[in-house]
Amino acid sequence: MTELQNAKKLVRDFYEALDKQETECCISTMQTYCSSDLLWRGFHPFNEIQGSEDVAKLFWNPLKKSLRPIQRRLDLFFAGHNALDGGKSVWVASMGHLMGLFDDAWLGIRPTRKMAMLRYAAFHKVENGKISETAMYFDIPHLMIQADQNPFPPQTGAHLVQPGPMGHHGLLFDEQDPEEGRKTNQAIEHMVNDIKTWKGGREEPLVDELRRSWNEDMIWWGPAGIGATYTIERYAEQHSGPFRAAFVDRKFNGHICRIAEGSFGGFFGWPNLTLTHRGGFMGMPATNQKGDMRVIDMYRRSGDKLTENWIFIDLLHFWKQQGLDVLERMRTIS
């Protein structure tokens, strides 16, 4: 437990120091808390960045110039031993919004001079008192919509600034009962393995499959372009069913990290899925091209089943693989 608490303290100290940097001076903070050869994974157009100094130069400094002063609004914070390597590595996960005044363009997105929120989730691997790996996934289309530059057709779910968990108890700064984390990880593993049995053409109603893993009042907080949906029946109607109908040749590539603490847990992959789009996903026509989906999933368990799920999908990367460069199109139109 002390190992997890020490890792959480390191990440909290890192966030506090990084968030205080209101100018373009993040390099020293990154060097203090992260390994010099930090492996950082982020959504398109950032992708993989090697080295803490380059992460500061390429990601944090430009973002802080555009969205300022940044205020981190945490909704989830927890840690755990990675279930995918036998518990050898320790990771700390967080989720929330980075909020600020959108005063300068970022990635070509026009500034609004109004407050804006960049929705994000992150996993940090802690080794030898430093952060050695980070997966930080962020919803760029959500920021585009706030700037009145919606890049996608109407979505099947609701578009919202997503709240934290019901009960507002997702910040696990203190020690937690290990048994509760084990139950959460077990619920996540059951759901993942159950989905992997789906091959298409199965006679079982989708809602019956979902009920094995989810409570009836589940909430699926999807990314901008897909949206959020509530209850098993509406989730099947507004996302899971259309998603499955839109793809063939679905390949599960595995995850890099899966952790749980208390009633919260999550995982990420790079990429999680490879699949072929046969039309209809997000209202787009068929491409018959394979594409990768880089995903972070965060979960809340209630009882023996999952009840809330926050999803981060690199849709810009996926559509670029399908032949549509959303950011380049936005710059051309602008």
SULRABEL-V714635 format. One record per residue. RES is the residue in three letters. PHI is phi in degrees with one decimal (999 if undefined). NEAR is the number of other ideal C-beta (glycine too) atoms within 8 Angstrom. Layout:
BEGIN
[[RES;PHI;NEAR] [RES;PHI;NEAR]]
END
This chain:
BEGIN
[[MET;999;6] [THR;-61.4;5] [GLU;-61.2;7] [LEU;-67.0;13] [GLN;-64.9;9] [ASN;-64.3;9] [ALA;-66.1;13] [LYS;-64.9;13] [LYS;-63.6;8] [LEU;-59.1;14] [VAL;-68.9;14] [ARG;-64.0;10] [ASP;-64.3;9] [PHE;-61.0;13] [TYR;-60.7;10] [GLU;-61.6;8] [ALA;-67.3;11] [LEU;-66.6;12] [ASP;-70.1;9] [LYS;-73.6;6] [GLN;-76.2;11] [GLU;-87.7;7] [THR;-112.8;5] [GLU;-92.5;6] [CYS;-127.5;7] [CYS;-94.4;12] [ILE;-61.2;10] [SER;-63.5;7] [THR;-64.5;13] [MET;-60.8;15] [GLN;-68.8;10] [THR;-71.5;7] [TYR;-105.4;12] [CYS;-120.1;14] [SER;-64.4;9] [SER;-62.3;8] [ASP;-100.2;7] [LEU;-44.9;15] [LEU;-98.5;9] [TRP;-116.9;13] [ARG;-111.3;11] [GLY;-138.8;12] [PHE;-70.9;12] [HIS;-53.5;9] [PRO;-96.3;6] [PHE;-85.0;8] [ASN;58.2;9] [GLU;-89.9;7] [ILE;-125.3;11] [GLN;-107.8;8] [GLY;107.8;9] [SER;-64.4;13] [GLU;-66.3;10] [ASP;-68.9;9] [VAL;-61.4;15] [ALA;-62.8;13] [LYS;-69.2;8] [LEU;-90.0;9] [PHE;-112.0;12] [TRP;-67.9;11] [ASN;-61.4;11] [PRO;-62.8;9] [LEU;-64.5;12] [LYS;-69.9;14] [LYS;-71.9;8] [SER;-89.7;12] [LEU;-114.2;14] [ARG;-149.2;10] [PRO;-72.4;6] [ILE;-72.2;12] [GLN;-118.6;8] [ARG;-87.3;10] [ARG;-112.2;9] [LEU;-78.4;9] [ASP;-115.3;11] [LEU;-130.8;17] [PHE;-156.7;13] [PHE;-157.4;15] [ALA;-140.0;13] [GLY;-178.3;15] [HIS;-87.3;10] [ASN;-63.1;13] [ALA;-69.4;11] [LEU;-94.3;8] [ASP;-124.5;7] [GLY;74.6;3] [GLY;80.5;7] [LYS;-71.8;6] [SER;-103.6;10] [VAL;-109.8;13] [TRP;-129.1;15] [VAL;-120.6;14] [ALA;-116.6;16] [SER;-146.4;11] [MET;-152.4;15] [GLY;169.1;12] [HIS;-132.0;11] [LEU;-99.5;14] [MET;-111.8;12] [GLY;-170.8;11] [LEU;-87.5;10] [PHE;-83.2;16] [ASP;-100.0;8] [ASP;-136.4;7] [ALA;-59.9;8] [TRP;-136.2;12] [LEU;59.4;7] [GLY;88.3;9] [ILE;-77.7;12] [ARG;-67.6;8] [PRO;-70.5;11] [THR;-111.4;9] [ARG;60.9;6] [LYS;-119.4;6] [MET;-65.5;7] [ALA;-144.9;13] [MET;-127.3;12] [LEU;-102.6;14] [ARG;-73.6;11] [TYR;-147.1;13] [ALA;-141.5;15] [ALA;-145.2;11] [PHE;-122.1;15] [HIS;-121.8;12] [LYS;-88.0;12] [VAL;-109.4;14] [GLU;-137.6;9] [ASN;52.2;4] [GLY;74.7;5] [LYS;-135.7;10] [ILE;-84.8;14] [SER;-101.9;12] [GLU;-141.6;11] [THR;-139.2;14] [ALA;-114.9;13] [MET;-121.6;10] [TYR;-108.7;15] [PHE;-141.5;12] [ASP;-90.9;12] [ILE;-63.8;12] [PRO;-58.5;15] [HIS;-63.6;12] [LEU;-68.5;14] [MET;-61.1;13] [ILE;-63.8;11] [GLN;-63.0;10] [ALA;-94.8;12] [ASP;58.6;6] [GLN;-128.3;10] [ASN;-62.3;7] [PRO;-89.0;9] [PHE;-124.3;10] [PRO;-64.9;6] [PRO;-54.4;3] [GLN;-93.7;12] [THR;-77.5;8] [GLY;-101.1;12] [ALA;-83.9;6] [HIS;-92.0;8] [LEU;-143.1;8] [VAL;-80.1;6] [GLN;-77.6;7] [PRO;-81.9;6] [GLY;-77.2;8] [PRO;-70.3;12] [MET;-58.9;6] [GLY;95.8;4] [HIS;53.3;6] [HIS;-122.4;5] [GLY;-90.9;13] [LEU;-97.5;8] [LEU;-93.3;12] [PHE;-71.9;6] [ASP;-94.8;4] [GLU;-63.2;5] [GLN;-121.7;10] [ASP;-68.4;6] [PRO;-58.2;7] [GLU;-64.0;6] [GLU;-66.5;11] [GLY;-64.9;14] [ARG;-62.2;9] [LYS;-63.2;11] [THR;-66.0;16] [ASN;-63.2;14] [GLN;-64.3;8] [ALA;-65.1;15] [ILE;-66.2;16] [GLU;-62.7;10] [HIS;-60.9;10] [MET;-62.9;11] [VAL;-61.2;9] [ASN;-67.8;8] [ASP;-69.1;10] [ILE;-62.5;7] [LYS;-65.5;7] [THR;-78.6;6] [TRP;-76.9;8] [LYS;-121.2;5] [GLY;91.6;6] [GLY;77.7;3] [ARG;-78.7;6] [GLU;-77.9;2] [GLU;-62.3;6] [PRO;-59.0;5] [LEU;-57.4;10] [VAL;-61.9;9] [ASP;-69.3;8] [GLU;-61.7;10] [LEU;-61.8;13] [ARG;-66.7;9] [ARG;-71.4;8] [SER;-115.4;10] [TRP;-121.8;13] [ASN;-72.5;9] [GLU;-61.2;7] [ASP;-95.7;7] [MET;-57.1;15] [ILE;-127.5;11] [TRP;-112.6;12] [TRP;-93.1;10] [GLY;-83.8;11] [PRO;-73.8;11] [ALA;-58.3;12] [GLY;106.4;10] [ILE;-119.2;12] [GLY;96.6;14] [ALA;-101.6;12] [THR;-148.0;15] [TYR;-129.8;9] [THR;82.3;9] [ILE;-59.3;11] [GLU;-63.1;7] [ARG;-73.7;9] [TYR;-64.3;15] [ALA;-62.6;12] [GLU;-75.5;7] [GLN;-99.4;11] [HIS;-142.4;14] [SER;-59.9;9] [GLY;-63.5;10] [PRO;-59.7;11] [PHE;-63.3;9] [ARG;-65.3;10] [ALA;-69.7;7] [ALA;-85.9;10] [PHE;-129.3;12] [VAL;-130.7;7] [ASP;53.9;8] [ARG;-75.0;8] [LYS;-121.5;7] [PHE;-89.1;7] [ASN;-93.0;9] [GLY;92.9;7] [HIS;-116.9;9] [ILE;-91.2;9] [CYS;-144.3;13] [ARG;-141.2;13] [ILE;-133.5;17] [ALA;-152.8;15] [GLU;-149.5;14] [GLY;59.6;11] [SER;-95.5;8] [PHE;-122.5;16] [GLY;-163.4;17] [GLY;-178.3;17] [PHE;-153.6;13] [PHE;-146.6;15] [GLY;-134.8;12] [TRP;-151.3;8] [PRO;-90.8;10] [ASN;-77.0;12] [LEU;-130.5;12] [THR;-127.4;11] [LEU;-150.8;12] [THR;-108.3;10] [HIS;-86.5;14] [ARG;-104.3;9] [GLY;113.2;9] [GLY;105.5;9] [PHE;-66.6;10] [MET;58.0;9] [GLY;73.2;8] [MET;-99.2;12] [PRO;-72.1;4] [ALA;-63.1;7] [THR;-115.6;10] [ASN;56.2;6] [GLN;-109.9;9] [LYS;-72.9;8] [GLY;-146.8;13] [ASP;-99.9;11] [MET;-121.3;12] [ARG;-91.9;14] [VAL;-136.0;14] [ILE;-112.7;12] [ASP;-116.3;11] [MET;-117.5;14] [TYR;-133.1;14] [ARG;-121.1;13] [ARG;-98.2;15] [SER;-132.2;8] [GLY;70.4;6] [ASP;-96.2;5] [LYS;-124.7;10] [LEU;-82.6;15] [THR;-135.4;12] [GLU;-138.1;11] [ASN;-144.9;12] [TRP;-106.9;12] [ILE;-119.9;13] [PHE;-125.1;15] [ILE;-123.6;11] [ASP;-78.4;12] [LEU;-68.1;12] [LEU;-64.6;13] [HIS;-67.2;12] [PHE;-60.7;12] [TRP;-70.5;13] [LYS;-64.0;11] [GLN;-67.7;10] [GLN;-89.5;11] [GLY;102.5;7] [LEU;-118.0;8] [ASP;-92.7;7] [VAL;-62.7;12] [LEU;-67.0;12] [GLU;-67.4;7] [ARG;-62.3;10] [MET;-62.4;13] [ARG;-65.2;8] [THR;-66.3;6] [ILE;-67.6;5] [SER;-66.3;7]]
END
